[in-house]
Amino acid sequence: GAVSKQGRYDLARAPVLSDILASRRAFSDDAYMLLGAVVRQDEQIFAPKYMPFSPVAVVAGEADMHLMEHDRVVIFDQKLIDAFRLKLYEEEGHEGTAMAPETRIFLSDHALSVRGAVTRPGRYPVAQNTPLNRVLAISGGLTSRANQERVEVTRLLPKATAAAGGEEAQRSSISSRDLVDVTASDIAVIRVGPLDSI
């Protein structure tokens, strides 16, 4: 993906994500920093399992993930994310950016919507607990027409449900709506995640 040094890493020397993604220098200039994936083979269903993470949170020391043998770490590039946001990927014979179906599904499952008076509205894939200021920045920021005292953030609230083999948190149709004054609030502490809306 969008890293400065692609290749295989010795798991004994790099057992966690932060060992290979320790600084911004580990990423290429076009790296999309709000969502990455560790792709691990699920031995029960014999299919790849995409596990989301925030590259920027790993670099900041706010998050990390243990790696296993045969894991693939994927850092998406901005061109792929723009194609997803603008729906320019190849689908049913249409021209565009090549995107594997499982990648498109992963990005779609982890996207939030940014609408209204922003420079580049659309769907942006993010990891859970992404700071609002980073989402607004990646969408080009608020336009001059935006009411900066009333930015609406709608979150789908998690609902614990029993799943085969254990407990999993799933999103439900219950939501909370907050109006944020971005001129008075520290929007770096306001966190958003997949399926939310701004």
Phi and psi in degrees as GROMACS dihedral restraints (atoms count N, CA, C in turn):
[ dihedral_restraints ]
;  ai    aj    ak    al  type     phi  dphi    fc
    3     4     5     6     1   -85.5    20    10
    4     5     6     7     1    67.0    20    10
    6     7     8     9     1  -124.7    20    10
    7     8     9    10     1   160.0    20    10
    9    10    11    12     1   -77.4    20    10
   10    11    12    13     1   -25.9    20    10
   12    13    14    15     1  -136.2    20    10
   13    14    15    16     1   101.2    20    10
   15    16    17    18     1   -84.6    20    10
   16    17    18    19     1   157.5    20    10
   18    19    20    21     1   141.7    20    10
   19    20    21    22     1  -170.6    20    10
   21    22    23    24     1   -91.2    20    10
   22    23    24    25     1   147.0    20    10
   24    25    26    27     1  -123.6    20    10
   25    26    27    28     1   145.5    20    10
   27    28    29    30     1   -74.9    20    10
   28    29    30    31     1   117.6    20    10
   30    31    32    33     1   -61.1    20    10
   31    32    33    34     1   -30.2    20    10
   33    34    35    36     1   -67.3    20    10
   34    35    36    37     1   -31.4    20    10
   36    37    38    39     1   -91.8    20    10
   37    38    39    40     1   -20.2    20    10
   39    40    41    42     1  -136.8    20    10
   40    41    42    43     1    71.2    20    10
   42    43    44    45     1   -79.0    20    10
   43    44    45    46     1   -12.2    20    10
   45    46    47    48     1  -131.7    20    10
   46    47    48    49     1   159.9    20    10
   48    49    50    51     1   -53.9    20    10
   49    50    51    52     1   -43.0    20    10
   51    52    53    54     1   -62.9    20    10
   52    53    54    55     1   -19.9    20    10
   54    55    56    57     1   -69.2    20    10
   55    56    57    58     1   -28.3    20    10
   57    58    59    60     1  -107.7    20    10
   58    59    60    61     1   -15.8    20    10
   60    61    62    63     1  -122.2    20    10
   61    62    63    64     1    49.1    20    10
   63    64    65    66     1   -73.2    20    10
   64    65    66    67     1   -25.5    20    10
   66    67    68    69     1  -144.8    20    10
   67    68    69    70     1   168.9    20    10
   69    70    71    72     1   -60.6    20    10
   70    71    72    73     1   -24.8    20    10
   72    73    74    75     1   -65.7    20    10
   73    74    75    76     1   -18.5    20    10
   75    76    77    78     1   -71.5    20    10
   76    77    78    79     1   -14.6    20    10
   78    79    80    81     1  -107.3    20    10
   79    80    81    82     1   151.0    20    10
   81    82    83    84     1   -76.0    20    10
   82    83    84    85     1   166.4    20    10
   84    85    86    87     1   -62.1    20    10
   85    86    87    88     1   -27.2    20    10
   87    88    89    90     1   -97.7    20    10
   88    89    90    91     1    17.6    20    10
   90    91    92    93     1   -68.4    20    10
   91    92    93    94     1   137.6    20    10
   93    94    95    96     1   -90.5    20    10
   94    95    96    97     1   116.0    20    10
   96    97    98    99     1   -95.3    20    10
   97    98    99   100     1     1.9    20    10
   99   100   101   102     1   -94.7    20    10
  100   101   102   103     1   -12.0    20    10
  102   103   104   105     1  -158.2    20    10
  103   104   105   106     1   129.5    20    10
  105   106   107   108     1  -130.2    20    10
  106   107   108   109     1   178.5    20    10
  108   109   110   111     1  -143.8    20    10
  109   110   111   112     1   141.0    20    10
  111   112   113   114     1  -101.6    20    10
  112   113   114   115     1   121.1    20    10
  114   115   116   117     1  -101.6    20    10
  115   116   117   118     1   119.4    20    10
  117   118   119   120     1  -125.5    20    10
  118   119   120   121     1   137.5    20    10
  120   121   122   123     1   -71.6    20    10
  121   122   123   124     1   122.1    20    10
  123   124   125   126     1   -86.6    20    10
  124   125   126   127     1   110.0    20    10
  126   127   128   129     1   -69.4    20    10
  127   128   129   130     1   -21.6    20    10
  129   130   131   132     1   -76.1    20    10
  130   131   132   133     1   -36.0    20    10
  132   133   134   135     1  -113.1    20    10
  133   134   135   136     1     0.9    20    10
  135   136   137   138     1    54.9    20    10
  136   137   138   139     1    45.6    20    10
  138   139   140   141     1  -144.3    20    10
  139   140   141   142     1   156.4    20    10
  141   142   143   144     1   -71.3    20    10
  142   143   144   145     1   143.3    20    10
  144   145   146   147     1  -115.3    20    10
  145   146   147   148     1   124.3    20    10
  147   148   149   150     1   -93.0    20    10
  148   149   150   151     1   122.3    20    10
  150   151   152   153     1  -113.5    20    10
  151   152   153   154     1   117.6    20    10
  153   154   155   156     1   -75.4    20    10
  154   155   156   157     1   151.8    20    10
  156   157   158   159     1  -153.8    20    10
  157   158   159   160     1   162.3    20    10
  159   160   161   162     1  -100.2    20    10
  160   161   162   163     1   110.4    20    10
  162   163   164   165     1   -57.3    20    10
  163   164   165   166     1   -40.3    20    10
  165   166   167   168     1   -66.7    20    10
  166   167   168   169     1   -33.8    20    10
  168   169   170   171     1   -70.8    20    10
  169   170   171   172     1   -34.3    20    10
  171   172   173   174     1   -65.8    20    10
  172   173   174   175     1   -46.2    20    10
  174   175   176   177     1   -61.6    20    10
  175   176   177   178     1   -38.0    20    10
  177   178   179   180     1   -77.5    20    10
  178   179   180   181     1    -5.5    20    10
  180   181   182   183     1    78.1    20    10
  181   182   183   184     1    16.2    20    10
  183   184   185   186     1   -91.3    20    10
  184   185   186   187     1   -15.4    20    10
  186   187   188   189     1  -152.0    20    10
  187   188   189   190     1   156.3    20    10
  189   190   191   192     1  -159.7    20    10
  190   191   192   193     1   168.1    20    10
  192   193   194   195     1  -150.3    20    10
  193   194   195   196     1   135.7    20    10
  195   196   197   198     1   -73.1    20    10
  196   197   198   199     1   140.4    20    10
  198   199   200   201     1  -103.4    20    10
  199   200   201   202     1   156.2    20    10
  201   202   203   204     1  -125.7    20    10
  202   203   204   205     1   163.6    20    10
  204   205   206   207     1   -56.1    20    10
  205   206   207   208     1   136.2    20    10
  207   208   209   210     1    76.8    20    10
  208   209   210   211     1     4.3    20    10
  210   211   212   213     1   -64.2    20    10
  211   212   213   214     1   149.6    20    10
  213   214   215   216     1  -118.9    20    10
  214   215   216   217     1   129.9    20    10
  216   217   218   219     1   -99.1    20    10
  217   218   219   220     1   125.0    20    10
  219   220   221   222     1  -116.5    20    10
  220   221   222   223     1   123.6    20    10
  222   223   224   225     1  -112.5    20    10
  223   224   225   226     1   118.0    20    10
  225   226   227   228     1   -76.5    20    10
  226   227   228   229     1   151.7    20    10
  228   229   230   231     1  -100.4    20    10
  229   230   231   232     1   161.5    20    10
  231   232   233   234     1   -61.6    20    10
  232   233   234   235     1   -34.7    20    10
  234   235   236   237     1   -61.9    20    10
  235   236   237   238     1   -42.8    20    10
  237   238   239   240     1   -65.5    20    10
  238   239   240   241     1   -42.1    20    10
  240   241   242   243     1   -65.9    20    10
  241   242   243   244     1   -40.5    20    10
  243   244   245   246     1   -63.0    20    10
  244   245   246   247     1   -40.1    20    10
  246   247   248   249     1   -63.2    20    10
  247   248   249   250     1   -41.1    20    10
  249   250   251   252     1   -63.1    20    10
  250   251   252   253     1   -47.9    20    10
  252   253   254   255     1   -61.1    20    10
  253   254   255   256     1   -39.0    20    10
  255   256   257   258     1   -95.8    20    10
  256   257   258   259     1     4.2    20    10
  258   259   260   261     1    56.1    20    10
  259   260   261   262     1    45.7    20    10
  261   262   263   264     1  -102.1    20    10
  262   263   264   265     1    14.7    20    10
  264   265   266   267     1   -79.8    20    10
  265   266   267   268     1   157.0    20    10
  267   268   269   270     1   -67.7    20    10
  268   269   270   271     1   125.8    20    10
  270   271   272   273     1  -150.2    20    10
  271   272   273   274     1   126.2    20    10
  273   274   275   276     1    49.9    20    10
  274   275   276   277     1    46.7    20    10
  276   277   278   279     1    85.6    20    10
  277   278   279   280     1     0.6    20    10
  279   280   281   282     1   -80.7    20    10
  280   281   282   283     1   148.5    20    10
  282   283   284   285     1   -72.4    20    10
  283   284   285   286     1   152.0    20    10
  285   286   287   288     1   158.0    20    10
  286   287   288   289     1  -163.0    20    10
  288   289   290   291     1   -81.9    20    10
  289   290   291   292     1   130.5    20    10
  291   292   293   294     1   -66.2    20    10
  292   293   294   295     1   130.6    20    10
  294   295   296   297     1  -145.2    20    10
  295   296   297   298     1   123.2    20    10
  297   298   299   300     1   -64.1    20    10
  298   299   300   301     1   144.8    20    10
  300   301   302   303     1   -55.4    20    10
  301   302   303   304     1   -40.1    20    10
  303   304   305   306     1   -67.6    20    10
  304   305   306   307     1   -30.6    20    10
  306   307   308   309     1   -68.4    20    10
  307   308   309   310     1   -44.9    20    10
  309   310   311   312     1   -60.5    20    10
  310   311   312   313     1   -42.2    20    10
  312   313   314   315     1   -65.3    20    10
  313   314   315   316     1   -44.9    20    10
  315   316   317   318     1   -59.3    20    10
  316   317   318   319     1   -48.1    20    10
  318   319   320   321     1   -62.9    20    10
  319   320   321   322     1   -41.1    20    10
  321   322   323   324     1   -64.7    20    10
  322   323   324   325     1   -41.8    20    10
  324   325   326   327     1   -66.2    20    10
  325   326   327   328     1   -19.9    20    10
  327   328   329   330     1  -114.9    20    10
  328   329   330   331     1    20.1    20    10
  330   331   332   333     1   -96.4    20    10
  331   332   333   334     1   145.2    20    10
  333   334   335   336     1  -114.3    20    10
  334   335   336   337     1   164.4    20    10
  336   337   338   339     1  -104.8    20    10
  337   338   339   340     1   133.3    20    10
  339   340   341   342     1  -118.0    20    10
  340   341   342   343     1   117.8    20    10
  342   343   344   345     1  -129.9    20    10
  343   344   345   346     1   168.4    20    10
  345   346   347   348     1    89.8    20    10
  346   347   348   349     1  -142.3    20    10
  348   349   350   351     1   -84.6    20    10
  349   350   351   352     1    65.6    20    10
  351   352   353   354     1  -124.4    20    10
  352   353   354   355     1   158.9    20    10
  354   355   356   357     1   -64.8    20    10
  355   356   357   358     1   -44.3    20    10
  357   358   359   360     1  -127.7    20    10
  358   359   360   361     1    81.4    20    10
  360   361   362   363     1   -66.5    20    10
  361   362   363   364     1   159.0    20    10
  363   364   365   366     1   152.0    20    10
  364   365   366   367     1  -168.9    20    10
  366   367   368   369     1   -98.9    20    10
  367   368   369   370     1   129.1    20    10
  369   370   371   372     1  -122.6    20    10
  370   371   372   373     1   123.4    20    10
  372   373   374   375     1   -70.7    20    10
  373   374   375   376     1   133.0    20    10
  375   376   377   378     1  -141.7    20    10
  376   377   378   379     1   157.2    20    10
  378   379   380   381     1   -82.7    20    10
  379   380   381   382     1   163.3    20    10
  381   382   383   384     1   -61.2    20    10
  382   383   384   385     1   145.1    20    10
  384   385   386   387     1    66.2    20    10
  385   386   387   388     1    37.3    20    10
  387   388   389   390     1   -79.4    20    10
  388   389   390   391     1   131.8    20    10
  390   391   392   393     1   -62.9    20    10
  391   392   393   394     1   138.0    20    10
  393   394   395   396     1   -57.3    20    10
  394   395   396   397     1   -37.9    20    10
  396   397   398   399     1   -62.1    20    10
  397   398   399   400     1   -32.8    20    10
  399   400   401   402     1   -72.1    20    10
  400   401   402   403     1   -35.6    20    10
  402   403   404   405     1   -68.2    20    10
  403   404   405   406     1   -44.0    20    10
  405   406   407   408     1   -62.8    20    10
  406   407   408   409     1   -37.5    20    10
  408   409   410   411     1   -66.0    20    10
  409   410   411   412     1   -44.9    20    10
  411   412   413   414     1   -67.7    20    10
  412   413   414   415     1   -24.6    20    10
  414   415   416   417     1   -89.6    20    10
  415   416   417   418     1    10.4    20    10
  417   418   419   420     1    89.9    20    10
  418   419   420   421     1    -1.3    20    10
  420   421   422   423     1    85.4    20    10
  421   422   423   424     1   170.8    20    10
  423   424   425   426     1   -73.8    20    10
  424   425   426   427     1   145.4    20    10
  426   427   428   429     1   -82.7    20    10
  427   428   429   430     1   172.8    20    10
  429   430   431   432     1   -66.2    20    10
  430   431   432   433     1   -20.9    20    10
  432   433   434   435     1   -81.6    20    10
  433   434   435   436     1   -11.4    20    10
  435   436   437   438     1   -69.5    20    10
  436   437   438   439     1   140.9    20    10
  438   439   440   441     1   -86.4    20    10
  439   440   441   442     1    97.1    20    10
  441   442   443   444     1   -69.2    20    10
  442   443   444   445     1   -12.0    20    10
  444   445   446   447     1   -91.4    20    10
  445   446   447   448     1    -5.4    20    10
  447   448   449   450     1  -141.9    20    10
  448   449   450   451     1    64.8    20    10
  450   451   452   453     1   -89.0    20    10
  451   452   453   454     1   119.1    20    10
  453   454   455   456     1   -86.8    20    10
  454   455   456   457     1   129.5    20    10
  456   457   458   459     1  -121.1    20    10
  457   458   459   460     1   115.8    20    10
  459   460   461   462     1  -110.5    20    10
  460   461   462   463     1   126.0    20    10
  462   463   464   465     1  -116.8    20    10
  463   464   465   466     1   138.5    20    10
  465   466   467   468     1   -83.9    20    10
  466   467   468   469     1   129.8    20    10
  468   469   470   471     1   -86.1    20    10
  469   470   471   472     1   140.0    20    10
  471   472   473   474     1   -69.2    20    10
  472   473   474   475     1   146.0    20    10
  474   475   476   477     1  -132.9    20    10
  475   476   477   478     1   120.0    20    10
  477   478   479   480     1   -73.4    20    10
  478   479   480   481     1   128.6    20    10
  480   481   482   483     1  -132.3    20    10
  481   482   483   484     1   147.5    20    10
  483   484   485   486     1   -73.8    20    10
  484   485   486   487     1   133.1    20    10
  486   487   488   489     1  -125.8    20    10
  487   488   489   490     1   157.6    20    10
  489   490   491   492     1   -57.4    20    10
  490   491   492   493     1   125.3    20    10
  492   493   494   495     1    89.1    20    10
  493   494   495   496     1     2.6    20    10
  495   496   497   498     1   149.9    20    10
  496   497   498   499     1  -174.5    20    10
  498   499   500   501     1   -92.1    20    10
  499   500   501   502     1   137.6    20    10
  501   502   503   504     1  -134.4    20    10
  502   503   504   505     1   145.1    20    10
  504   505   506   507     1   -89.4    20    10
  505   506   507   508     1   127.7    20    10
  507   508   509   510     1  -124.4    20    10
  508   509   510   511     1   153.8    20    10
  510   511   512   513     1   -78.2    20    10
  511   512   513   514     1   145.5    20    10
  513   514   515   516     1  -119.7    20    10
  514   515   516   517     1  -176.0    20    10
  516   517   518   519     1   -87.4    20    10
  517   518   519   520     1     1.8    20    10
  519   520   521   522     1   -78.6    20    10
  520   521   522   523     1   132.5    20    10
  522   523   524   525     1  -133.3    20    10
  523   524   525   526     1   160.3    20    10
  525   526   527   528     1  -122.0    20    10
  526   527   528   529     1   146.1    20    10
  528   529   530   531     1  -125.3    20    10
  529   530   531   532     1   126.1    20    10
  531   532   533   534     1  -124.0    20    10
  532   533   534   535     1   142.8    20    10
  534   535   536   537     1  -103.2    20    10
  535   536   537   538     1   123.4    20    10
  537   538   539   540     1  -111.6    20    10
  538   539   540   541     1   130.8    20    10
  540   541   542   543     1   -91.9    20    10
  541   542   543   544     1   101.9    20    10
  543   544   545   546     1   -73.7    20    10
  544   545   546   547     1   -12.2    20    10
  546   547   548   549     1   -81.7    20    10
  547   548   549   550     1   -22.3    20    10
  549   550   551   552     1  -112.7    20    10
  550   551   552   553     1   -16.2    20    10
  552   553   554   555     1  -101.8    20    10
  553   554   555   556     1   150.7    20    10
  555   556   557   558     1   -84.3    20    10
  556   557   558   559     1    94.2    20    10
  558   559   560   561     1   -72.9    20    10
  559   560   561   562     1    -6.2    20    10
  561   562   563   564     1   -71.0    20    10
  562   563   564   565     1   -23.1    20    10
  564   565   566   567     1   -92.1    20    10
  565   566   567   568     1   -10.0    20    10
  567   568   569   570     1   -84.4    20    10
  568   569   570   571     1   122.4    20    10
  570   571   572   573     1  -108.6    20    10
  571   572   573   574     1   141.5    20    10
  573   574   575   576     1  -129.0    20    10
  574   575   576   577     1   171.3    20    10
  576   577   578   579     1  -155.2    20    10
  577   578   579   580     1  -174.1    20    10
  579   580   581   582     1   -53.7    20    10
  580   581   582   583     1   141.1    20    10
  582   583   584   585     1    75.4    20    10
  583   584   585   586     1    -1.8    20    10
  585   586   587   588     1   -76.0    20    10
  586   587   588   589     1   170.9    20    10
  588   589   590   591     1  -137.8    20    10
  589   590   591   592     1   136.4    20    10
